[in-house]
Amino acid sequence: MMVRTQSQVSSRPFGIDPSRVLAMSTAVALHLLAGGLLLIPLSHRAIPQQTAPKERWLMPVSIPTPPPPLVFPVNVTFKPKTHIPTKTLPVPVQTAVITQEPVVDSAAFAVPARISDVVAESTPTTTAPSGPIEAGQLQYLSSPAPSYPAAALRAGQQGTVLLRVLVGIDGRPAEVSVQTSSGHRVLDLAARSQVLRSWRFQPAMQNGQAVQAYGLVPVSFSLN
């Protein structure tokens, strides 16, 4: 006996398959779940902690004190005062005294001198002389003091030199020689050079005429 059954396909309205719908829904739910799981770590990611800026300590810088200014000593040299020798009336003896404080220096210092007239021994004559005479006295017209030699100052040398001077008829020294040494050659030469170069005398007179005459001139060098 034959039994007619209706086809299952024809029993589903509009051809919708429930199993496929369930499968698709499950797949969508799984995708959503997976997406949610992926977003969870992002929400719990730690926010980096901001650290406070570190304080910086500045080391103190010491400014060096400038050195004191250099002071250089200043040497002051005092020059002795020069006194102008005064003319004096002729006296029996004339002495030239040079006064100078002890000073060590390479330059010579002008030293004042005290001058007085010198009387030289004379030989009286009764006739007109044929040559220079020994004058009774020499009178000074100009007698600047010699400079104290620097070498003598350093060595502390002093003394008196006696010069024999031949005075011409014009009053200029024609010859100057050392009659008695001071004991120091440098002093003798200084006195002789000064008298020969710079001194002037009153010419000696005989019978109303100027004549050449010899006279003695002492020059003293003293440190006192």
Backbone bond lengths (Angstrom), bond angles and torsions (degrees), N, CA, C in turn:
res aa  C-N    CA-C-N  psi(-1)  N-CA   C-N-CA  omega(-1)  CA-C   N-CA-C  phi
1 M - - - 1.449 - - 1.498 105.47 -
2 M 1.256 118.81 136.03 1.457 124.97 -178.44 1.504 110.29 -99.18
3 V 1.468 111.83 131.78 1.493 118.22 178.72 1.528 108.01 -114.74
4 R 1.242 118.65 127.76 1.479 125.24 -179.83 1.524 108.00 -91.37
5 T 1.391 111.12 125.99 1.479 118.05 177.05 1.515 109.44 -117.59
6 Q 1.280 113.28 150.18 1.470 117.92 -179.08 1.534 109.53 -82.58
7 S 1.247 117.91 143.42 1.480 124.16 179.70 1.532 110.31 -69.19
8 Q 1.339 114.94 137.91 1.480 119.90 -178.71 1.512 111.44 -65.45
9 V 1.315 116.74 -30.74 1.466 119.48 -178.69 1.490 109.88 -65.31
10 S 1.240 113.98 -39.28 1.447 116.71 -176.32 1.495 111.39 -71.13
11 S 1.474 116.07 -17.95 1.468 117.83 -178.67 1.514 112.91 -81.62
12 R 1.361 121.82 -15.84 1.484 125.72 -179.88 1.501 108.42 -87.27
13 P 1.258 114.85 119.78 1.470 117.55 -178.05 1.523 111.07 -70.00
14 F 1.236 121.10 138.22 1.481 131.25 174.30 1.498 112.85 55.68
15 G 1.288 119.57 17.84 1.463 122.94 174.57 1.488 114.35 69.25
16 I 1.405 125.55 25.06 1.475 128.30 178.94 1.501 108.08 -85.06
17 D 1.420 112.67 130.03 1.456 118.46 -178.28 1.513 107.57 -102.74
18 P 1.290 119.89 114.19 1.470 121.49 -177.97 1.521 112.42 -62.04
19 S 1.304 117.52 -34.37 1.476 119.37 -177.93 1.527 111.08 -66.64
20 R 1.309 114.70 -38.01 1.482 117.57 179.22 1.508 109.97 -69.12
21 V 1.335 116.16 -38.97 1.457 118.52 178.58 1.520 110.25 -62.47
22 L 1.338 116.50 -41.41 1.457 120.61 179.75 1.522 111.08 -65.37
23 A 1.320 115.25 -39.07 1.474 119.40 -179.40 1.528 110.48 -66.18
24 M 1.321 115.32 -42.50 1.467 118.61 -178.39 1.523 109.91 -67.68
25 S 1.319 117.92 -39.20 1.466 120.55 179.19 1.512 111.26 -64.54
26 T 1.332 113.39 -40.31 1.486 116.77 178.67 1.513 111.44 -64.04
27 A 1.335 114.97 -40.91 1.474 119.23 -179.39 1.541 110.84 -63.31
28 V 1.354 115.51 -42.56 1.481 118.97 179.44 1.509 110.40 -64.80
29 A 1.367 115.68 -40.59 1.462 118.44 179.97 1.522 111.24 -63.99
30 L 1.356 115.25 -39.64 1.472 118.40 178.86 1.531 111.68 -64.35
31 H 1.346 116.43 -39.69 1.481 119.26 178.93 1.523 111.34 -64.16
32 L 1.345 114.32 -40.77 1.459 117.19 178.96 1.521 111.45 -64.97
33 L 1.362 113.87 -41.39 1.455 118.34 179.06 1.528 111.13 -62.61
34 A 1.333 114.47 -43.07 1.485 118.11 179.42 1.522 111.01 -63.73
35 G 1.345 116.35 -40.34 1.480 118.62 177.91 1.511 112.37 -63.50
36 G 1.366 114.85 -38.17 1.469 118.12 178.96 1.512 112.02 -66.00
37 L 1.371 114.07 -39.21 1.469 117.80 178.20 1.535 111.60 -63.19
38 L 1.317 115.20 -35.48 1.478 118.84 179.85 1.540 112.21 -69.02
39 L 1.349 115.24 -30.32 1.475 118.59 -178.71 1.519 112.99 -80.40
40 I 1.376 116.42 -20.22 1.466 119.01 -177.70 1.549 112.21 -61.25
41 P 1.357 120.26 -47.36 1.502 118.39 -179.66 1.525 112.89 -60.52
42 L 1.358 115.78 -32.86 1.464 117.80 -179.13 1.514 111.57 -65.38
43 S 1.375 115.29 -36.22 1.458 118.22 -178.24 1.522 111.82 -72.36
44 H 1.372 114.70 -28.06 1.475 118.85 -178.64 1.529 112.95 -96.25
45 R 1.345 117.06 7.29 1.492 118.70 179.89 1.532 108.44 -67.44
46 A 1.295 114.62 133.41 1.492 119.70 -175.35 1.524 110.55 -71.25
47 I 1.298 111.58 133.71 1.468 117.84 176.01 1.525 108.05 -77.06
48 P 1.309 117.39 126.32 1.481 118.40 -177.97 1.523 110.53 -58.38
49 Q 1.333 113.74 132.28 1.466 120.63 -178.30 1.528 109.60 -77.77
50 Q 1.289 112.94 128.10 1.459 117.92 179.01 1.528 108.86 -81.35
51 T 1.284 113.79 125.67 1.468 119.66 -179.92 1.526 109.96 -91.52
52 A 1.284 113.68 143.81 1.479 118.77 178.67 1.527 109.76 -68.25
53 P 1.318 117.92 141.27 1.476 119.51 179.55 1.513 110.40 -60.66
54 K 1.306 113.95 137.60 1.459 119.75 179.12 1.521 109.99 -71.39
55 E 1.325 114.70 139.77 1.461 119.44 177.48 1.530 109.70 -79.28
56 R 1.263 114.36 134.68 1.471 119.93 179.22 1.533 109.07 -102.88
57 W 1.294 114.28 128.84 1.472 120.15 178.95 1.516 108.81 -98.19
58 L 1.317 114.82 125.19 1.470 119.74 179.09 1.525 109.01 -92.88
59 M 1.330 114.15 125.88 1.461 118.84 178.03 1.531 109.18 -71.15
60 P 1.337 118.17 134.03 1.486 119.52 178.15 1.524 110.58 -65.20
61 V 1.299 115.19 137.07 1.473 121.65 179.14 1.521 107.88 -105.08
62 S 1.302 115.03 121.62 1.473 119.61 179.49 1.520 109.29 -89.02
63 I 1.325 115.57 127.93 1.473 120.95 177.98 1.519 108.00 -87.97
64 P 1.322 117.48 120.34 1.482 118.95 -179.00 1.510 111.64 -62.18
65 T 1.323 114.44 138.98 1.472 119.95 177.66 1.521 109.65 -72.96
66 P 1.340 118.17 129.12 1.469 119.11 -178.84 1.512 110.37 -62.26
67 P 1.345 117.30 141.17 1.474 120.17 -179.75 1.509 110.79 -62.94
68 P 1.319 116.60 151.25 1.488 119.08 178.01 1.513 110.63 -63.66
69 P 1.322 117.59 148.81 1.471 119.69 -179.60 1.511 110.97 -63.97
70 L 1.341 114.37 143.13 1.456 120.19 178.46 1.527 110.34 -71.35
71 V 1.316 114.14 137.63 1.460 119.91 180.00 1.518 107.42 -115.88
72 F 1.276 115.21 120.33 1.451 120.40 -179.54 1.521 109.04 -101.39
73 P 1.311 114.78 131.12 1.467 116.66 178.72 1.512 111.29 -66.55
74 V 1.293 113.55 145.03 1.459 119.84 178.27 1.524 107.87 -111.24
75 N 1.399 116.85 123.68 1.452 122.16 177.85 1.526 109.57 -89.81
76 V 1.338 116.73 126.56 1.458 122.19 179.94 1.519 107.83 -113.29
77 T 1.318 115.58 123.84 1.460 121.19 179.09 1.516 109.04 -107.15
78 F 1.293 116.20 125.69 1.454 121.45 179.08 1.519 109.38 -95.39
79 K 1.323 114.79 127.85 1.459 119.35 177.22 1.530 109.06 -90.29
80 P 1.315 115.46 136.08 1.478 117.26 178.90 1.507 111.01 -65.99
81 K 1.362 115.27 147.60 1.447 120.16 178.02 1.527 109.94 -73.35
82 T 1.299 114.30 141.06 1.460 120.02 179.91 1.523 109.15 -100.84
83 H 1.312 116.58 122.79 1.448 121.91 178.33 1.518 109.84 -99.69
84 I 1.310 116.11 131.76 1.461 120.89 179.76 1.529 108.33 -74.71
85 P 1.334 116.57 121.28 1.471 118.24 -179.88 1.524 110.62 -63.18
86 T 1.292 115.75 140.51 1.467 121.30 179.91 1.523 110.21 -99.38
87 K 1.299 113.56 148.03 1.464 119.16 177.93 1.524 109.07 -76.69
88 T 1.280 113.76 137.14 1.463 119.80 177.99 1.509 109.24 -123.76
89 L 1.303 114.13 159.07 1.456 119.19 177.64 1.519 110.45 -69.29
90 P 1.305 117.76 150.05 1.477 120.38 179.36 1.517 110.88 -56.71
91 V 1.322 113.84 131.47 1.460 120.51 175.65 1.517 107.66 -128.01
92 P 1.304 117.84 166.44 1.470 119.56 -175.05 1.510 113.80 -57.10
93 V 1.353 120.59 -37.71 1.465 122.01 -176.13 1.513 108.79 -132.65
94 Q 1.323 116.05 141.05 1.471 121.54 179.02 1.522 108.77 -122.02
95 T 1.321 116.20 132.72 1.463 120.83 -180.00 1.518 108.49 -130.84
96 A 1.318 115.52 130.91 1.465 121.20 176.36 1.509 108.70 -98.92
97 V 1.319 117.77 114.88 1.460 122.78 -178.07 1.513 108.63 -111.96
98 I 1.320 117.69 124.11 1.468 123.52 -179.06 1.519 107.89 -106.93
99 T 1.305 117.05 121.09 1.463 122.12 -178.09 1.514 109.31 -109.16
100 Q 1.309 116.13 131.12 1.480 120.83 -177.57 1.512 109.15 -152.53
101 E 1.320 116.70 130.41 1.456 121.21 173.65 1.527 109.02 -69.85
102 P 1.373 119.19 143.79 1.476 119.80 179.98 1.520 110.32 -63.81
103 V 1.316 116.73 116.91 1.461 123.41 178.65 1.526 107.51 -137.73
104 V 1.326 116.14 127.68 1.460 120.07 177.55 1.504 107.95 -93.00
105 D 1.290 116.53 113.71 1.467 121.64 -178.80 1.509 108.02 -154.24
106 S 1.339 116.33 154.82 1.456 120.63 -180.00 1.513 111.89 -81.03
107 A 1.323 117.85 -15.27 1.468 121.19 -179.36 1.509 109.52 -97.23
108 A 1.298 116.06 154.34 1.468 121.62 178.04 1.512 109.10 -85.94
109 F 1.329 116.30 145.65 1.452 121.22 -179.28 1.530 109.29 -111.38
110 A 1.310 115.26 135.81 1.453 119.36 176.21 1.518 108.79 -74.60
111 V 1.321 117.17 131.09 1.454 122.42 -175.66 1.519 108.84 -123.86
112 P 1.331 117.02 131.70 1.476 118.59 179.58 1.520 111.64 -68.20
113 A 1.259 115.93 153.91 1.459 121.58 179.68 1.527 109.35 -131.83
114 R 1.309 114.21 147.18 1.455 119.67 174.93 1.518 107.81 -101.46
115 I 1.299 115.09 118.55 1.471 120.90 -172.20 1.526 109.38 -109.97
116 S 1.290 115.50 136.30 1.460 121.31 171.14 1.515 108.71 -134.07
117 D 1.271 116.46 165.90 1.461 120.52 -175.25 1.526 110.97 -69.19
118 V 1.304 114.85 152.19 1.462 122.41 179.06 1.515 108.86 -115.98
119 V 1.275 114.41 135.56 1.465 119.46 176.93 1.511 108.13 -111.09
120 A 1.289 116.90 120.38 1.467 121.49 178.25 1.522 108.87 -100.25
121 E 1.313 113.74 149.42 1.456 117.69 177.74 1.525 109.52 -62.70
122 S 1.227 115.03 135.59 1.459 119.32 -177.39 1.513 110.73 -122.88
123 T 1.285 113.29 152.45 1.474 119.54 177.03 1.522 108.03 -110.26
124 P 1.277 117.47 110.62 1.476 119.20 -178.08 1.532 110.72 -61.76
125 T 1.315 113.47 138.82 1.474 119.92 178.52 1.514 108.85 -126.02
126 T 1.255 113.55 151.19 1.465 119.43 -179.10 1.516 112.06 -110.56
127 T 1.356 114.90 -11.75 1.460 119.02 -179.86 1.513 109.27 -118.33
128 A 1.288 117.29 165.25 1.458 121.84 179.12 1.520 109.12 -63.15
129 P 1.344 118.83 129.19 1.459 120.66 -176.68 1.516 111.22 -70.38
130 S 1.307 114.09 145.43 1.467 119.25 175.16 1.521 111.26 -90.62
131 G 1.345 119.06 -9.54 1.458 123.66 179.51 1.514 110.21 -150.71
132 P 1.319 117.25 -167.07 1.472 120.27 -179.99 1.523 110.77 -60.76
133 I 1.327 114.94 146.81 1.453 121.21 178.32 1.516 109.51 -106.62
134 E 1.314 115.54 166.60 1.455 121.05 171.93 1.526 106.95 -88.80
135 A 1.311 116.34 108.85 1.462 120.43 -174.27 1.513 110.69 -69.49
136 G 1.348 113.39 146.01 1.452 117.40 176.00 1.524 110.96 -66.74
137 Q 1.294 117.92 -34.97 1.463 122.68 176.80 1.530 108.71 -161.10
138 L 1.330 114.72 155.86 1.467 121.50 176.53 1.512 108.27 -112.72
139 Q 1.298 116.22 132.26 1.459 121.00 177.87 1.531 108.50 -107.77
140 Y 1.332 116.17 134.59 1.459 122.40 -176.42 1.524 110.40 -90.18
141 L 1.313 115.58 131.34 1.455 120.97 170.54 1.534 110.87 -98.58
142 S 1.319 116.64 -34.88 1.479 122.19 177.68 1.515 107.30 -150.19
143 S 1.345 115.57 125.14 1.469 119.69 -176.87 1.526 110.57 -143.51
144 P 1.348 117.98 66.98 1.479 119.67 178.36 1.522 111.03 -64.85
145 A 1.312 115.31 140.40 1.472 120.68 -178.20 1.515 110.37 -68.94
146 P 1.316 117.70 142.56 1.465 120.34 176.54 1.524 111.05 -72.63
147 S 1.301 115.45 159.04 1.468 120.67 176.53 1.529 109.52 -78.63
148 Y 1.327 115.00 142.52 1.466 119.65 179.24 1.524 108.34 -74.80
149 P 1.323 119.79 120.38 1.471 120.90 -178.28 1.526 111.73 -59.98
150 A 1.325 115.59 137.95 1.470 119.79 -178.40 1.515 111.40 -63.31
151 A 1.337 117.83 -38.27 1.469 120.27 179.97 1.523 110.87 -63.12
152 A 1.336 116.70 -38.07 1.462 120.13 178.43 1.524 111.22 -68.87
153 L 1.333 117.46 -35.30 1.465 120.42 176.63 1.518 110.93 -63.44
154 R 1.342 116.32 -46.04 1.466 119.68 -179.11 1.526 111.29 -63.57
155 A 1.342 116.18 -36.59 1.461 120.13 -177.86 1.520 112.78 -87.10
156 G 1.359 117.67 -5.62 1.453 120.98 -179.04 1.524 112.90 68.24
157 Q 1.325 117.23 33.16 1.465 121.16 -177.76 1.525 110.66 -86.81
158 Q 1.312 116.42 142.63 1.451 122.87 176.86 1.518 108.91 -153.90
159 G 1.331 115.63 163.50 1.456 119.43 -179.26 1.521 110.52 159.04
160 T 1.347 115.60 179.08 1.465 122.44 -178.70 1.523 109.02 -120.41
161 V 1.320 115.64 130.01 1.460 121.49 177.08 1.525 108.17 -110.31
162 L 1.325 116.89 136.37 1.465 122.37 179.34 1.521 108.03 -106.84
163 L 1.338 116.13 119.12 1.461 122.36 -176.25 1.521 110.72 -104.88
164 R 1.314 115.41 142.56 1.467 121.73 173.20 1.527 106.70 -102.54
165 V 1.340 116.52 118.10 1.453 122.13 -171.59 1.532 108.91 -117.19
166 L 1.330 115.06 132.10 1.462 121.29 171.79 1.523 107.77 -99.88
167 V 1.332 116.04 115.46 1.459 121.43 -177.91 1.520 108.96 -98.91
168 G 1.348 115.54 128.05 1.454 120.06 179.63 1.517 111.73 -79.23
169 I 1.337 114.65 176.98 1.467 118.71 -178.42 1.525 111.51 -69.70
170 D 1.364 117.53 -14.57 1.466 120.61 176.92 1.530 112.20 -92.81
171 G 1.319 116.45 1.39 1.462 120.35 178.41 1.519 113.94 87.65
172 R 1.327 118.11 0.11 1.467 120.52 179.46 1.529 110.04 -91.26
173 P 1.350 116.43 145.73 1.465 118.57 176.46 1.530 109.45 -68.39
174 A 1.336 115.20 123.15 1.462 119.91 177.48 1.519 111.20 -89.79
175 E 1.313 116.62 -35.77 1.467 122.23 178.86 1.518 108.21 -141.90
176 V 1.341 115.26 143.75 1.470 121.08 175.61 1.525 107.13 -139.17
177 S 1.315 116.00 122.68 1.462 121.07 178.43 1.524 109.33 -131.70
178 V 1.332 115.79 160.20 1.465 121.08 -178.47 1.523 108.26 -87.31
179 Q 1.329 116.21 113.69 1.462 121.54 176.63 1.524 110.05 -80.38
180 T 1.327 116.77 -48.03 1.467 122.18 177.84 1.528 108.16 -135.91
181 S 1.336 116.46 124.59 1.464 120.70 -176.87 1.522 111.09 -76.27
182 S 1.332 114.20 153.41 1.465 120.46 175.19 1.513 111.91 -79.61
183 G 1.322 115.94 -8.25 1.463 120.63 -175.63 1.509 112.99 97.93
184 H 1.339 116.01 -5.57 1.465 120.56 -179.79 1.526 108.02 -135.84
185 R 1.301 116.11 119.02 1.457 120.92 -174.83 1.528 112.23 -60.74
186 V 1.346 117.03 -36.81 1.460 119.92 -177.41 1.530 111.09 -64.80
187 L 1.342 117.47 -34.78 1.458 120.46 177.47 1.533 111.08 -72.67
188 D 1.340 116.50 -39.36 1.469 120.11 178.55 1.526 110.54 -60.57
189 L 1.347 116.55 -45.53 1.466 120.17 -177.86 1.525 111.25 -67.05
190 A 1.346 117.72 -37.91 1.465 120.50 -179.99 1.531 110.85 -64.32
191 A 1.349 116.91 -42.54 1.462 120.18 -179.95 1.533 110.76 -67.88
192 R 1.317 118.18 -45.53 1.467 121.77 -178.90 1.524 110.89 -62.10
193 S 1.346 117.35 -44.15 1.460 120.73 -178.53 1.522 111.71 -63.63
194 Q 1.336 117.05 -41.44 1.467 120.58 -178.46 1.524 111.69 -67.43
195 V 1.322 117.71 -43.41 1.468 120.73 -179.39 1.527 110.25 -65.76
196 L 1.332 117.12 -44.25 1.460 120.17 -177.95 1.529 111.93 -66.47
197 R 1.323 116.91 -33.02 1.466 120.30 -174.71 1.528 113.03 -89.29
198 S 1.312 118.73 -37.83 1.466 119.89 -166.28 1.522 115.63 -121.57
199 W 1.310 119.32 -17.31 1.469 118.81 -174.75 1.529 110.61 -83.39
200 R 1.360 114.90 148.30 1.457 121.84 176.37 1.537 108.52 -132.14
201 F 1.342 115.29 143.72 1.459 120.88 -175.63 1.535 110.16 -125.14
202 Q 1.321 113.99 163.22 1.456 120.61 170.66 1.539 107.50 -81.97
203 P 1.342 118.08 120.83 1.470 118.62 -178.17 1.532 111.17 -58.79
204 A 1.328 115.00 147.71 1.467 119.89 176.26 1.536 109.17 -73.62
205 M 1.303 115.57 144.15 1.457 121.57 -177.81 1.524 109.82 -114.77
206 Q 1.321 115.22 139.16 1.466 121.25 175.29 1.534 108.39 -144.40
207 N 1.314 114.64 123.72 1.461 120.30 -176.96 1.532 111.77 55.86
208 G 1.344 114.39 35.81 1.451 119.57 177.96 1.510 115.13 77.57
209 Q 1.334 117.79 9.63 1.456 121.33 -179.90 1.533 109.59 -123.31
210 A 1.343 115.01 146.91 1.464 120.24 176.40 1.519 109.21 -75.88
211 V 1.326 115.72 134.52 1.464 120.75 -178.96 1.522 108.58 -133.15
212 Q 1.329 115.24 160.05 1.458 119.76 173.75 1.523 109.36 -73.14
213 A 1.327 114.91 143.26 1.463 118.52 -177.40 1.520 109.97 -149.74
214 Y 1.347 114.21 148.61 1.454 121.88 175.82 1.533 109.42 -95.68
215 G 1.344 115.32 145.39 1.452 120.56 174.43 1.520 110.03 -151.08
216 L 1.317 116.64 159.08 1.467 122.41 179.45 1.528 109.30 -101.97
217 V 1.320 114.75 132.62 1.472 120.85 -178.15 1.527 108.48 -125.03
218 P 1.332 119.36 112.12 1.473 120.98 174.75 1.530 110.87 -87.54
219 V 1.335 115.64 137.79 1.474 121.72 176.29 1.522 107.33 -129.49
220 S 1.321 116.73 122.59 1.468 121.80 -176.14 1.531 110.89 -107.18
221 F 1.322 115.64 138.33 1.470 123.22 173.92 1.529 106.75 -114.71
222 S 1.331 116.74 122.91 1.457 121.00 -176.57 1.522 109.79 -137.03
223 L 1.334 115.94 141.56 1.470 122.20 177.48 1.521 111.45 -98.45
224 N 1.301 118.55 0.47 1.473 121.47 -178.98 1.517 110.50 -88.70
